[in-house]
Amino acid sequence: MSVQKVALITASSAGLGAQIARVFAPDYRVVINYSSNQARAQSLVEELSKIPSTHSSPATPRFHILQADVSSKPSVQNLVAETIKTMGRLDVVVSNAGWTRMTTFLNIDEGVNDEDWDKCFVMNVKTHLWLAYAAKDALAETEGTFISTASVAGVKPSGSSLPYAVTKAAQIHLAKSLAVILAPKIQVNSVSPGMLLTEWGMKFPESKREAAKNNTKLKRLATVEDVADQVRVLALSRSVTGQNLLIDGGSSL
């Protein structure tokens, strides 16, 4: 009888995180994390509960909601401790939090805001390190996997801001470094979506969204469904580590 695996997904009450939760819901037990919108997390869990479990012996609870401010190290440590306390194990961590402020990438004056740099560095680099560090012992026990959500902006200079692009590049290198450090027990990878038309992506003006689409080789933007499916592939793979998977319609080519 196989033991049901547990996935913790940060920033998962909406957007990409919520879609990743939907993809894991049939056969994993899932911990949903939110920062402030409890009602949204609650309604997602109600939706997930209607998805039939495909596991031969589903354990309880199938889903659990935890609030955490992932810009705080103690809060991240507590999130992992509470996950293990409630679920009993940890097999997959999807580190999905991030931050940016919309600016004009090509305007250097907009790219030198110290507050933006500090906040981007905490939310796009340090939070992923804190989460991996807090989860490493539990993941080593299950020979689990850690996946972080980066961005095509970390590979090709572009995106919402200079500090965002640079810290996303650092995040990708962090994942590769952790893959070396945490081997052989834990796999660490990142996914780098192109522009996604989530609540966040819709903040870009239509002209910019259209330009992003035309900039892809496939003439289509990646969807949250595309990205979530690839996150699941990385979670199931036994042989991939230290990789950054670009899901960008070929815009970085």
C-alpha positions as CSV (number, residue, x, y, z in Angstrom):
1,M,0.0,0.0,0.0
2,S,1.6,3.3,-1.1
3,V,1.7,6.1,1.4
4,Q,0.0,9.3,0.2
5,K,2.5,12.1,-0.6
6,V,2.2,15.6,0.8
7,A,2.8,18.9,-1.2
8,L,3.2,22.3,0.3
9,I,2.6,25.2,-2.1
10,T,3.3,28.8,-1.0
11,A,1.3,31.7,-2.3
12,S,-1.3,29.2,-3.5
13,S,-4.7,30.8,-2.8
14,A,-4.9,32.2,-6.4
15,G,-3.2,32.4,-9.8
16,L,-0.5,29.9,-10.6
17,G,-0.2,28.6,-7.0
18,A,-4.0,27.7,-7.0
19,Q,-3.6,25.9,-10.4
20,I,-0.6,23.9,-9.1
21,A,-2.8,22.9,-6.1
22,R,-5.6,21.7,-8.5
23,V,-3.0,19.6,-10.4
24,F,-1.7,17.9,-7.2
25,A,-5.2,17.5,-5.6
26,P,-6.2,14.1,-7.1
27,D,-3.3,12.1,-5.6
28,Y,-1.4,14.3,-3.2
29,R,-2.4,15.8,0.1
30,V,-2.0,19.6,-0.2
31,V,-1.2,22.4,2.1
32,I,-2.4,25.8,0.8
33,N,-0.6,28.9,2.0
34,Y,-1.9,32.4,1.9
35,S,-0.6,35.7,3.2
36,S,-3.8,37.8,3.9
37,N,-6.8,36.5,1.9
38,Q,-8.2,33.7,4.1
39,A,-11.6,33.6,2.3
40,R,-9.9,33.0,-1.1
41,A,-7.8,30.1,0.4
42,Q,-11.0,28.7,2.0
43,S,-13.0,28.8,-1.3
44,L,-10.1,27.1,-3.1
45,V,-10.1,24.2,-0.6
46,E,-13.8,23.9,-1.0
47,E,-13.2,23.6,-4.8
48,L,-10.3,21.1,-4.3
49,S,-12.4,18.9,-2.0
50,K,-14.8,18.2,-4.9
51,I,-12.0,16.7,-7.0
52,P,-12.1,13.0,-6.4
53,S,-9.1,11.4,-4.8
54,T,-7.4,8.9,-7.1
55,H,-5.3,7.5,-4.2
56,S,-6.1,4.0,-3.1
57,S,-6.1,4.9,0.6
58,P,-6.6,8.7,0.9
59,A,-5.4,9.9,4.3
60,T,-6.8,12.8,6.2
61,P,-6.8,15.7,6.2
62,R,-6.6,15.9,2.4
63,F,-6.2,19.7,2.4
64,H,-4.9,22.1,5.0
65,I,-4.7,25.9,5.0
66,L,-1.8,27.8,6.7
67,Q,-1.3,31.5,6.9
68,A,2.3,32.7,6.6
69,D,4.1,35.9,5.7
70,V,6.9,34.4,3.6
71,S,8.9,37.6,3.7
72,S,9.6,36.7,7.4
73,K,12.1,33.9,8.2
74,P,10.4,32.8,11.4
75,S,7.1,32.7,9.6
76,V,8.5,30.4,6.9
77,Q,10.0,28.1,9.5
78,N,6.7,27.9,11.3
79,L,4.9,27.2,8.0
80,V,7.1,24.1,7.5
81,A,6.8,23.0,11.1
82,E,3.0,23.3,11.0
83,T,2.8,21.4,7.7
84,I,4.8,18.4,9.1
85,K,2.8,18.5,12.4
86,T,-0.5,18.3,10.6
87,M,0.4,16.1,7.6
88,G,3.1,14.0,9.1
89,R,5.5,14.2,6.2
90,L,6.6,16.4,3.3
91,D,7.4,15.2,-0.3
92,V,7.1,18.2,-2.5
93,V,7.6,21.9,-1.8
94,V,6.6,24.4,-4.5
95,S,8.1,27.8,-3.5
96,N,5.8,30.0,-5.5
97,A,6.1,33.4,-3.8
98,G,7.6,36.4,-5.5
99,W,7.3,40.2,-5.8
100,T,7.9,43.0,-8.2
101,R,6.8,46.6,-8.8
102,M,5.7,47.5,-12.3
103,T,8.2,49.9,-13.9
104,T,9.5,50.6,-17.4
105,F,12.4,48.1,-17.7
106,L,14.4,50.3,-20.1
107,N,14.2,53.4,-17.9
108,I,17.3,53.2,-15.7
109,D,16.0,55.9,-13.3
110,E,13.1,53.6,-12.4
111,G,15.5,50.7,-11.9
112,V,17.6,52.1,-9.1
113,N,14.9,52.2,-6.3
114,D,16.6,50.8,-3.2
115,E,13.3,49.7,-1.7
116,D,12.5,47.7,-4.8
117,W,15.9,46.0,-4.7
118,D,15.6,45.1,-1.0
119,K,12.0,43.8,-1.3
120,C,12.8,41.9,-4.6
121,F,15.8,40.3,-3.0
122,V,13.8,39.1,0.1
123,M,10.8,37.8,-1.9
124,N,12.6,36.4,-5.0
125,V,15.7,35.0,-3.4
126,K,15.8,34.8,0.4
127,T,12.3,33.4,1.0
128,H,13.1,30.4,-1.3
129,L,16.4,29.8,0.6
130,W,14.6,29.9,4.0
131,L,11.9,27.5,2.8
132,A,14.4,25.0,1.3
133,Y,16.4,25.2,4.5
134,A,13.4,24.7,6.8
135,A,12.1,21.8,4.7
136,K,15.4,20.0,3.9
137,D,15.3,17.4,6.7
138,A,11.7,16.4,5.9
139,L,12.4,16.3,2.2
140,A,15.6,14.2,2.7
141,E,13.5,11.7,4.6
142,T,11.1,11.2,1.7
143,E,13.7,11.8,-1.0
144,G,11.5,14.6,-2.1
145,T,11.7,17.6,-4.4
146,F,11.8,21.4,-4.1
147,I,10.6,23.5,-7.0
148,S,10.7,27.3,-7.2
149,T,8.8,29.6,-9.5
150,A,11.3,31.9,-11.2
151,S,10.7,33.9,-14.5
152,V,12.0,34.2,-18.0
153,A,13.1,37.7,-16.9
154,G,15.8,35.9,-14.9
155,V,17.2,34.4,-18.2
156,K,16.6,37.2,-20.7
157,P,16.9,40.8,-19.4
158,S,13.3,41.9,-19.5
159,G,10.1,42.1,-17.5
160,S,8.5,44.4,-15.0
161,S,11.7,45.8,-13.4
162,L,15.5,45.6,-13.3
163,P,15.6,44.4,-9.7
164,Y,13.0,41.8,-10.5
165,A,15.0,40.4,-13.5
166,V,18.3,40.4,-11.5
167,T,16.8,38.7,-8.4
168,K,15.0,36.1,-10.6
169,A,18.4,35.3,-12.1
170,A,19.7,34.9,-8.6
171,Q,16.8,32.7,-7.7
172,I,17.6,30.4,-10.7
173,H,21.2,30.2,-9.6
174,L,20.1,29.5,-6.0
175,A,18.0,26.5,-7.2
176,K,21.0,25.1,-9.1
177,S,23.3,25.7,-6.1
178,L,20.8,24.0,-3.7
179,A,20.6,21.1,-6.2
180,V,24.3,20.5,-5.7
181,I,24.2,21.0,-1.9
182,L,21.1,19.0,-1.1
183,A,22.0,16.0,-3.4
184,P,21.6,13.1,-3.5
185,K,18.4,12.9,-1.4
186,I,16.6,16.0,-2.6
187,Q,15.9,17.2,-6.2
188,V,15.8,21.0,-6.7
189,N,14.6,22.7,-9.9
190,S,13.0,25.9,-11.0
191,V,10.3,26.8,-13.6
192,S,10.5,30.1,-15.5
193,P,7.2,31.1,-17.1
194,G,6.9,33.9,-19.6
195,M,4.2,36.5,-19.1
196,L,1.1,34.8,-17.5
197,L,-2.2,36.6,-17.7
198,T,-3.0,36.1,-14.0
199,E,-4.3,38.9,-11.8
200,W,-0.7,40.1,-11.7
201,G,-0.1,39.8,-15.5
202,M,-3.2,41.7,-16.3
203,K,-1.7,44.8,-14.7
204,F,0.5,45.1,-17.8
205,P,-1.1,47.4,-20.4
206,E,-2.7,45.6,-23.3
207,S,0.0,46.8,-25.7
208,K,2.7,45.2,-23.6
209,R,0.7,41.9,-23.3
210,E,0.2,41.9,-27.1
211,A,3.9,42.6,-27.7
212,A,4.8,39.8,-25.3
213,K,2.6,37.4,-27.3
214,N,4.1,38.5,-30.6
215,N,7.5,38.1,-29.1
216,T,7.0,34.3,-28.6
217,K,7.9,31.8,-31.3
218,L,4.5,30.0,-30.8
219,K,2.5,33.3,-30.9
220,R,0.8,32.3,-27.6
221,L,1.6,33.1,-24.0
222,A,2.1,30.3,-21.6
223,T,-0.9,29.7,-19.3
224,V,-1.0,28.8,-15.6
225,E,-2.3,25.4,-16.7
226,D,0.9,24.9,-18.9
227,V,3.1,25.9,-16.0
228,A,1.3,23.8,-13.3
229,D,1.5,20.7,-15.5
230,Q,5.3,21.1,-15.8
231,V,5.6,21.6,-12.0
232,R,3.9,18.3,-11.6
233,V,6.2,16.7,-14.1
234,L,9.2,17.9,-12.1
235,A,7.6,16.6,-8.9
236,L,7.2,13.1,-10.4
237,S,10.6,12.9,-12.1
238,R,13.3,10.9,-10.3
239,S,16.2,12.0,-12.6
240,V,16.0,15.8,-13.0
241,T,17.8,18.2,-10.7
242,G,19.4,21.6,-11.0
243,Q,17.4,22.5,-14.1
244,N,15.5,25.7,-14.9
245,L,12.5,24.9,-17.2
246,L,11.5,27.8,-19.5
247,I,7.8,27.8,-20.2
248,D,7.7,30.9,-22.4
249,G,6.4,30.0,-25.9
250,G,10.0,30.4,-27.1
251,S,10.3,34.1,-26.2
252,S,13.8,33.6,-24.8
253,L,15.2,32.0,-27.9
